[in-house]
Amino acid sequence: MTDSRRPHEGASRGSIAVAAFSTVVEWYDFTLYLYFATVLSRVFFGDGGAALSTTLAAFAIAYLLRPVGGIAFGHIGDRLGRRTTMLLSVALMTITMLGTALLPTHAQAGAAAGWLLFLLRSVMGFSVGGEYIAVVAYLLEGAPPNRRGLITSLASASSEVGGLIAVGVCLLTVNSMGAANLDSWGWRIPFLVGAALAGSVWIARTTMEESPDFERQRASGTIPDRPLLHALANHRAGVLRAFAISALGSITYYVGITYIPTFLISTGKLDEGESLRLSTAAAVAVILATPFAGAASDRLGRKPVLIFLSLCSAILPIALFRLMASGSPSYALPAAVILACVAGAVSAVGAITTGEQFPGEGRISGLALGATTATAIFGGLTPYIAQVLTERTGSAMAPGAMIAVVAALVLPILMTLPETAPTKMTASERRPAD
């Protein structure tokens, strides 16, 4: 539930803007990795038939460190401030992306190249653990109550900007050189761009103010000594709701957006250039649609919007994956755009709703337990599972079925979800969370 003790004064517009549009780094990185998975599989794991599955497995396993990072950075954010944890996480991401760009290839170092890539992916998984949830907490706490959904949705929109930049950089890199140069040295360019982008975000974040809610906690002496235990002891229901909402948001996003290029390439429907162009169009559509979803949750409430999106996620994906598997770009494009818009909307509304399950005290730690854990399971693992299911069943509809099953399981929880949009809450619901 929302915190009734939040001060009327929000963060400055400059700090809000920096926080909202600085999520580009995290999503640039993992979008780059997944969109470039077929290239990275050749560069780091050779030309074997299992190279692509190994590349996706490395991503999935490393991503399991995300909850560990979330707990670590959550403790920092709840004890020392949101700004501090946001600076530390992006600094580590900068170092990791630069390190990836400098790695030796399989041709140069053999199997060691793959292990080094896995090591850096693990560091990245740890560092992004507290990144997005810290931004969500900062925006929620700094935005006017009647515009929290819209402003927090900007983090999701800018995430897609990061994905769009990744797609654009990949597309330019792929189209500007032959396959031999791409595998030899060209693959390094997108990671160097990512390191520069992350460094720029770190500089921008140094200008941010601290969250007004954290300042309120500091002034009143209510900062919890052990934020993780505080969240477990006082907000178990919020943790479970955050897990369910983030499970839906993660599988729709990671399977419905970031896995699509790998799906189209590995099934032989489109080549790398065509699939990246399609993904670019889908990313643009999500950037445009996401703020509308956030604004709708302010006007209509979080609960009805999430229920509608859950129904869409249960009904549409199987048919949309069938269209994408037809091999026709004229069918694949609208299917990918529709699926991406649904996924982006779930992420936007889900972000603010999960944040509102907790008061300011221990908020990031609560999100780490619920939202980040769900993201690790239903985000990092699902592209790999989707690829394995598609290969073993021979069914192009398997990824869509994965989304539909999770949506059907989450829907009953959403039906009982307390409304957290301040403009739609009853007087009894405005009490601080238990």
LINUR-V206118 format. One record per residue. N is the residue number from 1. RES is the residue in three letters. OMEGA is omega as a letter, one per 20 degrees, with the letter a starting at -180 (999 if undefined). Layout:
# LINUR-V206118
N_RES_OMEGA, N_RES_OMEGA
This chain:
# LINUR-V206118
1_MET_a, 2_THR_a, 3_ASP_a, 4_SER_a, 5_ARG_a, 6_ARG_a, 7_PRO_a, 8_HIS_a, 9_GLU_r, 10_GLY_r, 11_ALA_r, 12_SER_r, 13_ARG_r, 14_GLY_r, 15_SER_r, 16_ILE_a, 17_ALA_r, 18_VAL_a, 19_ALA_a, 20_ALA_a, 21_PHE_a, 22_SER_r, 23_THR_a, 24_VAL_a, 25_VAL_a, 26_GLU_a, 27_TRP_r, 28_TYR_a, 29_ASP_a, 30_PHE_r, 31_THR_r, 32_LEU_a, 33_TYR_a, 34_LEU_r, 35_TYR_a, 36_PHE_a, 37_ALA_a, 38_THR_r, 39_VAL_a, 40_LEU_r, 41_SER_r, 42_ARG_a, 43_VAL_a, 44_PHE_a, 45_PHE_r, 46_GLY_a, 47_ASP_a, 48_GLY_a, 49_GLY_a, 50_ALA_a, 51_ALA_a, 52_LEU_r, 53_SER_r, 54_THR_r, 55_THR_r, 56_LEU_r, 57_ALA_r, 58_ALA_r, 59_PHE_a, 60_ALA_a, 61_ILE_r, 62_ALA_a, 63_TYR_r, 64_LEU_r, 65_LEU_a, 66_ARG_r, 67_PRO_r, 68_VAL_r, 69_GLY_r, 70_GLY_r, 71_ILE_a, 72_ALA_a, 73_PHE_r, 74_GLY_r, 75_HIS_r, 76_ILE_a, 77_GLY_a, 78_ASP_r, 79_ARG_a, 80_LEU_r, 81_GLY_a, 82_ARG_a, 83_ARG_a, 84_THR_a, 85_THR_r, 86_MET_r, 87_LEU_a, 88_LEU_a, 89_SER_a, 90_VAL_r, 91_ALA_r, 92_LEU_r, 93_MET_r, 94_THR_a, 95_ILE_a, 96_THR_a, 97_MET_r, 98_LEU_r, 99_GLY_r, 100_THR_a, 101_ALA_a, 102_LEU_a, 103_LEU_r, 104_PRO_a, 105_THR_r, 106_HIS_r, 107_ALA_a, 108_GLN_a, 109_ALA_r, 110_GLY_a, 111_ALA_a, 112_ALA_r, 113_ALA_r, 114_GLY_r, 115_TRP_r, 116_LEU_r, 117_LEU_r, 118_PHE_r, 119_LEU_a, 120_LEU_r, 121_ARG_r, 122_SER_r, 123_VAL_r, 124_MET_r, 125_GLY_r, 126_PHE_a, 127_SER_a, 128_VAL_a, 129_GLY_a, 130_GLY_a, 131_GLU_a, 132_TYR_a, 133_ILE_r, 134_ALA_r, 135_VAL_r, 136_VAL_r, 137_ALA_a, 138_TYR_a, 139_LEU_r, 140_LEU_a, 141_GLU_a, 142_GLY_a, 143_ALA_r, 144_PRO_a, 145_PRO_a, 146_ASN_r, 147_ARG_a, 148_ARG_a, 149_GLY_a, 150_LEU_a, 151_ILE_r, 152_THR_r, 153_SER_r, 154_LEU_r, 155_ALA_r, 156_SER_r, 157_ALA_a, 158_SER_r, 159_SER_r, 160_GLU_r, 161_VAL_r, 162_GLY_r, 163_GLY_r, 164_LEU_r, 165_ILE_r, 166_ALA_r, 167_VAL_a, 168_GLY_r, 169_VAL_r, 170_CYS_a, 171_LEU_r, 172_LEU_a, 173_THR_a, 174_VAL_a, 175_ASN_a, 176_SER_a, 177_MET_r, 178_GLY_a, 179_ALA_a, 180_ALA_r, 181_ASN_r, 182_LEU_a, 183_ASP_a, 184_SER_a, 185_TRP_a, 186_GLY_a, 187_TRP_a, 188_ARG_a, 189_ILE_a, 190_PRO_r, 191_PHE_r, 192_LEU_r, 193_VAL_r, 194_GLY_r, 195_ALA_r, 196_ALA_r, 197_LEU_a, 198_ALA_r, 199_GLY_r, 200_SER_r, 201_VAL_r, 202_TRP_r, 203_ILE_a, 204_ALA_a, 205_ARG_r, 206_THR_a, 207_THR_a, 208_MET_r, 209_GLU_r, 210_GLU_r, 211_SER_r, 212_PRO_r, 213_ASP_r, 214_PHE_r, 215_GLU_r, 216_ARG_r, 217_GLN_a, 218_ARG_a, 219_ALA_a, 220_SER_r, 221_GLY_a, 222_THR_r, 223_ILE_a, 224_PRO_r, 225_ASP_r, 226_ARG_a, 227_PRO_a, 228_LEU_r, 229_LEU_r, 230_HIS_r, 231_ALA_r, 232_LEU_a, 233_ALA_a, 234_ASN_a, 235_HIS_a, 236_ARG_r, 237_ALA_r, 238_GLY_r, 239_VAL_a, 240_LEU_r, 241_ARG_r, 242_ALA_r, 243_PHE_a, 244_ALA_a, 245_ILE_a, 246_SER_r, 247_ALA_r, 248_LEU_a, 249_GLY_a, 250_SER_a, 251_ILE_r, 252_THR_a, 253_TYR_a, 254_TYR_r, 255_VAL_a, 256_GLY_r, 257_ILE_a, 258_THR_r, 259_TYR_a, 260_ILE_r, 261_PRO_r, 262_THR_r, 263_PHE_a, 264_LEU_a, 265_ILE_a, 266_SER_r, 267_THR_r, 268_GLY_a, 269_LYS_r, 270_LEU_r, 271_ASP_a, 272_GLU_a, 273_GLY_a, 274_GLU_a, 275_SER_r, 276_LEU_r, 277_ARG_r, 278_LEU_a, 279_SER_r, 280_THR_r, 281_ALA_r, 282_ALA_r, 283_ALA_r, 284_VAL_r, 285_ALA_a, 286_VAL_r, 287_ILE_a, 288_LEU_a, 289_ALA_a, 290_THR_r, 291_PRO_r, 292_PHE_r, 293_ALA_r, 294_GLY_r, 295_ALA_r, 296_ALA_r, 297_SER_r, 298_ASP_a, 299_ARG_a, 300_LEU_a, 301_GLY_a, 302_ARG_a, 303_LYS_a, 304_PRO_r, 305_VAL_r, 306_LEU_r, 307_ILE_r, 308_PHE_a, 309_LEU_r, 310_SER_r, 311_LEU_r, 312_CYS_a, 313_SER_r, 314_ALA_a, 315_ILE_a, 316_LEU_a, 317_PRO_a, 318_ILE_r, 319_ALA_a, 320_LEU_r, 321_PHE_r, 322_ARG_r, 323_LEU_r, 324_MET_a, 325_ALA_a, 326_SER_a, 327_GLY_a, 328_SER_r, 329_PRO_a, 330_SER_r, 331_TYR_a, 332_ALA_a, 333_LEU_r, 334_PRO_r, 335_ALA_r, 336_ALA_a, 337_VAL_r, 338_ILE_a, 339_LEU_a, 340_ALA_r, 341_CYS_r, 342_VAL_a, 343_ALA_r, 344_GLY_r, 345_ALA_r, 346_VAL_r, 347_SER_a, 348_ALA_a, 349_VAL_r, 350_GLY_a, 351_ALA_a, 352_ILE_a, 353_THR_r, 354_THR_r, 355_GLY_a, 356_GLU_r, 357_GLN_a, 358_PHE_r, 359_PRO_a, 360_GLY_a, 361_GLU_r, 362_GLY_a, 363_ARG_a, 364_ILE_r, 365_SER_r, 366_GLY_r, 367_LEU_r, 368_ALA_r, 369_LEU_a, 370_GLY_a, 371_ALA_a, 372_THR_r, 373_THR_r, 374_ALA_r, 375_THR_r, 376_ALA_a, 377_ILE_a, 378_PHE_r, 379_GLY_a, 380_GLY_a, 381_LEU_a, 382_THR_r, 383_PRO_r, 384_TYR_a, 385_ILE_r, 386_ALA_r, 387_GLN_a, 388_VAL_r, 389_LEU_r, 390_THR_a, 391_GLU_a, 392_ARG_a, 393_THR_a, 394_GLY_a, 395_SER_r, 396_ALA_a, 397_MET_a, 398_ALA_r, 399_PRO_r, 400_GLY_r, 401_ALA_r, 402_MET_r, 403_ILE_a, 404_ALA_a, 405_VAL_r, 406_VAL_r, 407_ALA_r, 408_ALA_r, 409_LEU_a, 410_VAL_a, 411_LEU_r, 412_PRO_r, 413_ILE_r, 414_LEU_a, 415_MET_a, 416_THR_a, 417_LEU_r, 418_PRO_r, 419_GLU_a, 420_THR_r, 421_ALA_a, 422_PRO_a, 423_THR_a, 424_LYS_a, 425_MET_r, 426_THR_a, 427_ALA_a, 428_SER_a, 429_GLU_a, 430_ARG_r, 431_ARG_r, 432_PRO_r, 433_ALA_r, 434_ASP_999
